[in-house]
Amino acid sequence: MHYLQSPAWAAFHTALGNKTFIRSGEGWHYLAILDSESSRITRLYCPYGPQAEDEHSLGVALESLMALARSQGVMFARVQPLGTPVTERTMRRHGLVKVDYSQPSLTWQLDLSPSTDELVAAMKQNNRSIYRNYTKKGMSYRRSTNPRDIPTLMKLLRSVEEHNGITFHSDDYFTTQFATLLEQNAGSLHFIDYEDSPIAAAFVYEGPSTNYYAYAAATYEHRKLNAPTALLAEIIFDAKRQGKQLFDFYGITDSTDSSHRWAGFTRFKKSFGGHQQFLSYTYDMPVKTLQYKSYQIARKLRSLQR
């Protein structure tokens, strides 16, 4: 089961004020979150779910989700099924429409069963050098589960936003997420300090067998110290020390276009060794069909105007 289908993720959304639903049956399970894009557009969202062991179980899960969606009066339900191969024919049979946005369909994963030395050897040469020598440059690593450290990560995330002209989430979204997951023992904060100040930070989702590289940021003025590389290496080895089976770097692109907006961090993630893993495409299950068609047309028109 993916982390975004976990009880910890449900607790986070409950803390945000969102209504959550956990349903399960023989061979299937899902967490659905009731949210809205506007006052007129409501949906049920199953990030990386339902989880189903076979096509029959997936069908039962989707029928359950449709019944739930109707009872909540939403326009549509959005799913990303995991656990069993999904064909377009199967999804069409259940009335689902493939969409090209939501959580990434591809991720990069690292098997943590090799020894630490073997994991280091699998990294790109530059990464190995940075990891082995970063403390000689006056940097140090620390891990934290103390909520008092959340503002430190927040400050670095906001500095990245300002420098790159982008926007992540609201302060409330971030602080509620981090605090809730720390309280659930389902997350951790990680830092690289230099001259007694944090210059790189990350938040890691921690599942039973897999840790996930969720959010990360670093100061621009210290970029030549390569603190993010040292930090991610330490995060990987922290997961290994915990006895986790996998480390998930989260989304990547398979595009060969060097100008793709994900090209840079895809190269960065791949430089630590590992393998590409397909998760799932995203599908919408229209409940109010006419409203949903109007919604899709409006989205396409907005995209053409950008």
N, C-alpha and C positions, 0 to 999 in steps of 0.2 A: 504494500500500500504506500502510495506517495505521501510525503509529508503534508501536502496541502489537502489531504483527506483525513488527517489525523485529529484526534480529540483536542490536541493543543491548538491546532488551527481553528477549530470550532470555538474554543474558548476565547481566542483572540477576536473573532468576529462577533461573538456575544458581547465582549467587552466594548467593542465599537458601537454596539447598539443594533447590530444586524440580527435578524432571526435566522436560526440555523436548524437544519433537520438532518438527523442521522437515521438512515434506514438500512436494513440488511435482511438477507434471506439465504437460502441454500446456494452457496457459490457466488454470492454477490454482496456488495456493500457500497454505500455512497454517503458523502456529506454534501448537502446542498445548502447554499447560502442565498437568502432572499435579499436582493439589493436593487438599486435603481440607477439608471443613467440620467433620469430627470423625473419630474413629478408625473409624467405620462408614460414613462417606459420602465416597467419593472420586469425582473427576470429571476429565475432560479439558476444559480451557477454552481456547477460541480467541477472545480479545478482538478484536472487529472483524475477524473472519476466519471462514471462508476468503475469500480474495480470488479471484474468478473472473471471467473475461471474458464468459461467457455461461452460460445455464442448463445446457447439457450439461456444461460444465467444472465447474460447481458440483456437479452430481450425482456426477461422478467424485470430486471432492474429499470430498464427504460419505461416499461409499462407502469411501474411504481412511481417513477419520476413524473410521468405525464399526469397521472392521477393527482399527485401532490401539486403539480403546477396549476392544474385546473382548480383545485381547492383553494389555492392562494390567489387566483385571479391574475396571474402574470401573463405577459405577452408571449414569452418564450422561455425555454430552459436551454442552457448552454452546457455541453458536456465534452469531455476529453477521455474517452474510455481507455482503461489500462487492464492488463492481465490476460487478454486474449486477442489474437489478430482480428482486425476489423476490416471488412471489405466495404467498398462504396455501395455495392448492391445491398448488403445487410442494412446499412444506415438509411438508404433510400426506402427500403421496405418498412422501416420504422418511422418514416416521415421526416428524417433529419436532413439538414442542409449544411454542407461544408462551408466554413468561413475561414478567412485568412488572417485572423487576429485573435489574440488571447495569449495564453501561456505558450512558451516555445515548444515546438514539436520535436526538436532535437536537443539533446544535452550531451555533455562530455563527462565521462565517469572514469574513476580510477579504482582498480582492484587493490585493496589494502593487504591482501594476504602475503605478498612478498616481504622480505626483510626490509628494514629501514635503509640499509646500504643498497639493496636492489632498487628501492624506490628512488633513492637519490641518483643512482646510475641511470635510471630511465628518463631523468629530466634532461632538458637541453643543457649543453655545457655551460652556458652563461648563467643559467639558474643554479646549477651546482656550485659554481664559483661564488655567486652572491650569497647563497645559503651558508656555505662554509666560512665565509669571511665577514658577514655583516656585523658581528659583534666587535671585530677588530676596528671598525669604523665608529665605534661609540654607540651603536644601537643595541637595544634590548627588546625582548619579546615578553609579553605578559598576557595571560588569559584571565577573564573576569566573568563572574555571574552576578556582580553587584549592580543593582539598578542605578546607583549613583554615578556609574560610568556611562550611562546612556547619553547624557548631554555632550560628552566628549566625541562620541561617534556622530551625533547629530551635527555638531559644529563642523566636522570634517565633511560630512555629506553636503551641507549647505555651501561650503566653500567650493566644492566641485560643481554644484549647480551654478553658482555665480560665475566661476571661471569659464564653464562650457556653455552657458546660456541655456540650461535645461531645467526642467522641474521634475522632481520625483513625486513624493507624496506630502501631505500636510504634516505639520508637527504632531498633531493628535494621532494621525494614522501610525506614524513611526513610533512615537513614545508608547502608545497603547500596545502596539505589536511587540516591541522589544520587552517591555515590562511584563506583559502577560506570558510570553514564552519563557522568560527567565523564571517567573514564578512557577510555571509548569515543569521546570527542569527540562525544557525542550529547546533551549537555545543558549548561546554563549557569545561574549564579546571578546575580541582579540585586538591587541595593540602592538605597534612598534614604537618605542620611545627613543628620542634622540635629544641629548642635553636636557633631560628631565621633562621633555614635552612630547606628546603623541604626534607623530607625523604620518601614521597610517593606521587604519582601523577597519574592522569588519565585524559583521554579525553572521553567525552560523546557526542554521537550523539543525537540531540534533534529533534524529529519529532512532528507533531501536537498533537498526543495522546500518544506517546510512546517515552521514552528515552532509549538509548542503551549504555551499558558498552563496549566501543570500545577498548581502549588501557590503560594499567596500568603498573606501575613500582614502585619499592621501593628499598631503599638502603639495601644491605645485612647486613651491620654492625649494623643496628638498628632493625633487624628482631624480636628480643624478645619484642619489644614494640607493635607489632601487628598493625602497622599503616595501612596496606592495609585493614584490617577488619573495623577499625574505618572510613576510607575513604569511603569504599563502602556503609556502613550504611548511612553516611551523603549524599552521592550521591543519594541514594534511597529516602531519605526524601526531598532532593532538588527537585526531580521529583514530589513528592507528593505536595509540596508547589506550584509548577507550575500548578497544576491541571491536571497532566497527568493521564491517565487511567491505563497504564501498564509500568512496567520497564522490559526491556529485557537484560538479562545477557550475551547474545550472545551464541556462540556454546558450546555444551557439548557432551559427549559420553554416550551411554547407555551400554557400555562394563562393565562387572563385573570384568575384569582383573585389579588388583591393579597396574600392571606394565604398563598399557596403558599410552601413553604419555599425554593424556588429563585427566587422573584419578584425579590428584591433584587439578587442577582448577575446575573440575566438582564438586568435594566434597566441595570446597570452595564456589562456587556459590550456591549450594543446601543448604548450611548452613544458608542462609538468608530467607528460606521459599520460597514458590512458587510452580510451577508445570512445568513438562516437556511439551514442545510443538513441535510437528512435523511440519516442514515447507515444504520442498520439496526435492526430490532427484534431482540430476543433470543429464541433458541429452544433448547430442550433436546432432545437425542436420547437417549431412554431406551435403555439397554443391558440392565440387569436390570429388566425391566418391573414386576414385582410390588413390588420394593423401591422403585422410583422412585415408584409410586403411593402407597405408604405415606409416603414422604418428602414428597410434595406435600400429602397430607392433614395431616401433622404441621405443615407450614409454615402452612397455612390456619388450623389451630386456634390456633397461636401468635399469628398476626396478629389473630385475633378476641379474644384475651385481653389485647391491649395497650390 
